[in-house]
Amino acid sequence: CVCLDGYENQDGACVDIDECAADENPCSGENEVCVNNVGGYTCDCAEEADRNRDGVCEVFAPFECDVRAKKPRVKGFRGMNVNVKLAGEKKKVFKKYAEIEWTKNGVAWNPRNDGKEKFNGFTIRNFDADDEGMYIGTIYIDIDGVHSRCEVEVEIILVEGYPPLTAKQRKKAEKKARQSGVPLEVQLEDHMIEFAKSVLKHHWAQRLVLTEGSVSLRVENEESLMEPQRTGRELKVKCDLDLDNVKLDDPKNPDNVNWYRVTDDGDELLDDDDNFAIERARGTYNLVFKNPQVDDSGSYRCEFDQAGFEASSEVAIQFVD
């Protein structure tokens, strides 16, 4: 009888070989340790080390990383787009020195293959059961040769069923119904699914649930913001959210509305930091410039994206000395 690889014959019995006890260490990589397994071995990183982007075990410098998922558990509907948004990443150190790599269920995954990638998150287009799983982003920071790393994770689950119509989708469907002369509700009750598909352009339409609700956003102080604003003075941009028959889990949560800076390289999700504060006060969701400078001039957008409803409003601000 011949023993399998990783075993040796001892007195007629196949016994596991402890490769890690050999005179020549099979794990010769930097900061690697040998771990014996039944029938083989693995080369793991030493306790204080982790693998870098090149697969080499490296001892990373301590770093206080506050990057997190805005929603650690995201629900996705079949055939729809799923947006994953990160917060805390807008610090200058991340924009200048950091790169992020993703895994899906422990396997390397590139958001560009399934949708759109930004440092502050990604979008999965045409979400399906195969897209469900745990996504972990490893952030590598290199500041003048000093390497650090941290991780952010988000779970995306598939929700069976169909999302409610957004206000925009409902208006489009109602317009189509008026043109055809048949009420929308009647058409849906008669299972005219092909009509609903053509109106909503979804692959999943089998039954639609109508939501009698609407959402609108507007920059409340837009008129005053049309004038140049002085640098060095705190400024509040007030976003007024008007909900009609739409329920929020926590109406007082300032994260119900997201704020973005609109740039040519993609929209930058804003969060509390040394430059900005996000707050809710007297029914508005405010973006606060703590100490604005000329470089802060540009376009900013408040956005609502919950419960199947989407709305946004944008304003241009100019700061002068």
Beta strands, then each sheet from edge to edge (+ up, - down):
strand 1: 7-10
strand 2: 13-16
strand 3: 32-37
strand 4: 40-45
strand 5: 50-51
strand 6: 57-58
strand 7: 68-69
strand 8: 73-77
strand 9: 82-87
strand 10: 98-104
strand 11: 107-109
strand 12: 115-118
strand 13: 121-124
strand 14: 133-143
strand 15: 146-159
strand 16: 214-219
strand 17: 229-230
strand 18: 235-244
strand 19: 258-262
strand 20: 268-269
strand 21: 276-281
strand 22: 284-289
strand 23: 298-306
strand 24: 309-317
strand 25: 319-320
sheet 1: 1+ 2-
sheet 2: 3+ 4-
sheet 3: 5+ 6-
sheet 4: 7+ 9- 13+ 12-
sheet 5: 8+ 15+ 14- 10+ 11-
sheet 6: 16+ 18- 22+ 21-
sheet 7: 17+ 25+
sheet 8: 20+ 19- 23+ 24-
end
